Amino acid sequence: MENIDDQGLLCLLLDRSLAGTAVEPVAAELINRFGGLGEIVSADLPELSRITGLGPTTILDLKLLRQFSIRVARSNACGRPIMSSWAALVSYTRTALAHLPREQFRALYLDRRNILMRDELVADGSVDHAPVYPREVVRRALELSASALILVHNHPSGDPTPSQADITVTRQIIEAAKVFGLQVHDHLIIGREGTASFRTLGLI
């Protein structure tokens, strides 16, 4: 299995749900259209349905594969203090967000031991923007009795460099959180080309 290239691996997966159909052209079109396995399983349903020969069962298989990957990565990041399992957290956020076609902003709410309580979608946006309301992020932290949070969002462009808008909204959330004694540990920006940490960059 380890020696099979991405297109060959995709063919093996497709062969299970496209019995009697030539899977090589379907796999080739998926790779050509989306670019890679991560982008394929993260693609929007309407986009996948435009691929000739790709039916509902196969699309479901692709989406299940994505969910399995995310949950395995999340299980490695949960159950222990986030600050001592930072690599597992970054791996989880990259698995969940790196290949999404649109920007998504999430908040990771932590308890007093810095163990992940909830990972919640804050905003689902366009290819370059997701509207975020700082007071809603903080309000949810109070509802959950969280002690700290980590902000995470993706850049579909692939470049994780923070924009001025990213910096501004992060500062707004930090100031709103301070009023209630909540700590914002970091803001991670996920891109296909890497991950940017506001704390590492000195922005927090």
C-alpha positions in Angstrom: 0.0 0.0 0.0 2.8 2.5 0.9 4.3 2.2 -2.6 1.0 3.0 -4.4 0.8 6.6 -5.7 -2.2 8.8 -4.9 -4.0 8.1 -8.1 -3.5 4.3 -7.7 -4.8 4.5 -4.2 -7.8 6.5 -5.3 -8.5 3.8 -8.0 -8.6 1.1 -5.3 -11.1 3.1 -3.3 -13.3 3.8 -6.3 -13.2 0.2 -7.5 -15.2 -0.8 -4.4 -18.1 1.4 -5.2 -17.9 1.7 -9.0 -18.0 -2.1 -9.8 -18.1 -2.6 -13.5 -16.9 0.9 -14.3 -13.5 1.9 -15.5 -12.1 3.7 -12.5 -8.9 5.1 -14.0 -10.6 7.9 -15.9 -12.7 8.9 -12.9 -9.6 9.0 -10.6 -7.6 11.0 -13.2 -10.4 13.5 -13.5 -10.7 13.9 -9.7 -6.9 14.5 -9.5 -6.9 16.9 -12.4 -9.9 18.9 -11.1 -9.0 19.1 -7.5 -5.3 18.6 -7.3 -4.8 16.0 -4.6 -6.5 13.6 -2.1 -7.0 16.2 0.6 -8.7 18.5 -1.9 -10.9 15.7 -3.3 -12.3 14.6 0.1 -12.8 18.2 1.2 -14.5 19.3 -2.1 -18.1 20.6 -2.0 -20.8 18.1 -2.9 -22.0 20.0 -6.0 -18.4 20.0 -7.4 -17.9 16.3 -6.8 -21.3 15.5 -8.4 -20.1 17.1 -11.6 -17.4 14.4 -12.0 -18.6 11.9 -14.7 -19.2 8.4 -13.2 -19.1 9.6 -9.6 -22.4 8.6 -7.9 -23.9 9.3 -4.4 -22.4 6.1 -2.9 -18.8 7.0 -4.0 -19.2 10.6 -2.8 -20.4 9.3 0.5 -17.3 7.0 0.7 -15.1 10.0 0.1 -16.8 12.1 2.8 -16.6 9.2 5.3 -12.9 8.9 4.6 -12.5 12.6 5.4 -14.4 12.2 8.7 -12.4 9.2 9.7 -9.2 11.1 9.2 -10.4 14.1 11.2 -11.6 12.0 14.1 -8.4 10.0 14.3 -6.4 13.2 14.4 -8.8 14.8 17.0 -8.6 11.7 19.3 -4.8 12.3 19.4 -5.3 15.9 20.4 -7.9 15.3 23.1 -7.7 13.9 26.6 -4.5 15.7 27.6 -3.5 19.3 28.0 -3.3 21.0 24.7 -0.1 22.9 25.5 1.8 19.6 26.0 0.4 18.0 22.9 0.7 21.0 20.5 1.9 18.9 17.6 -1.2 16.7 17.8 -3.4 19.8 17.9 -1.7 21.3 14.8 -2.1 17.9 13.0 -5.8 17.8 13.8 -6.4 21.4 12.7 -4.5 20.8 9.5 -6.4 17.6 8.8 -9.7 19.4 9.3 -9.0 22.7 7.5 -6.0 22.7 5.2 -7.8 21.6 2.0 -11.2 23.2 2.4 -12.3 25.2 -0.6 -13.8 28.1 1.5 -12.6 29.9 4.6 -13.8 28.5 7.9 -13.3 30.0 11.3 -13.3 27.8 14.4 -12.9 28.2 18.1 -11.4 25.5 20.3 -12.7 25.9 23.9 -10.5 24.6 26.7 -11.2 23.8 30.4 -9.1 25.0 33.3 -6.6 22.1 32.6 -6.3 23.3 29.0 -8.0 20.1 27.8 -10.1 20.5 24.7 -13.8 20.7 25.6 -15.4 21.7 22.3 -14.3 22.6 18.7 -17.0 24.8 17.3 -17.6 26.4 13.9 -17.8 30.2 14.3 -18.2 31.2 10.7 -18.3 29.5 7.3 -17.4 32.0 4.6 -16.1 32.5 1.0 -12.8 31.8 -0.6 -11.2 34.7 1.3 -13.4 35.8 4.2 -15.4 34.4 7.0 -17.4 36.9 9.2 -16.5 36.7 12.9 -18.2 38.4 15.8 -15.9 38.6 18.8 -18.7 38.9 21.4 -20.3 35.7 20.1 -17.0 33.8 20.5 -16.7 35.0 24.0 -20.4 34.4 24.8 -20.0 30.8 23.8 -17.0 30.4 26.0 -19.0 31.6 29.0 -21.8 29.3 28.1 -19.4 26.3 28.1 -17.6 27.6 31.3 -14.4 27.5 29.3 -11.2 28.9 30.8 -9.3 29.5 27.5 -9.6 29.2 23.8 -7.6 28.8 20.6 -8.7 30.4 17.4 -8.3 28.6 14.1 -9.1 29.4 10.5 -7.9 28.4 7.1 -6.7 30.3 4.1 -7.9 28.5 0.9 -5.3 30.4 -1.1 -2.7 28.1 0.6 -0.7 31.0 2.1 -1.1 31.1 5.9 0.3 34.6 6.3 -2.1 36.6 8.6 -3.9 39.5 6.9 -4.6 42.8 8.6 -8.2 41.7 9.1 -7.0 38.5 10.8 -4.9 40.6 13.2 -7.7 43.0 13.9 -10.3 40.4 14.7 -7.9 38.5 16.9 -7.1 41.6 19.0 -10.8 42.3 19.3 -11.5 38.8 20.6 -8.5 39.0 23.0 -9.8 42.3 24.5 -13.3 40.9 24.8 -12.0 37.8 26.5 -9.9 39.7 29.0 -13.1 41.3 30.5 -14.1 37.8 31.7 -10.7 36.5 32.6 -10.5 34.2 29.5 -7.1 33.5 27.9 -6.6 33.3 24.2 -3.6 31.0 23.8 -3.1 31.3 20.1 -4.6 31.9 16.7 -3.6 29.4 14.1 -4.0 30.0 10.4 -4.0 26.9 8.3 -2.9 26.8 4.7 -1.7 24.1 2.3 1.7 25.7 2.4 2.0 25.6 6.2 0.6 26.9 9.5 1.0 30.3 11.0 0.9 30.8 14.8 0.1 34.3 16.1 2.0 33.5 19.3 5.1 32.4 17.4 4.9 35.5 15.2 4.6 37.7 18.3 1.1 38.9 17.4 -0.3 37.7 20.7 
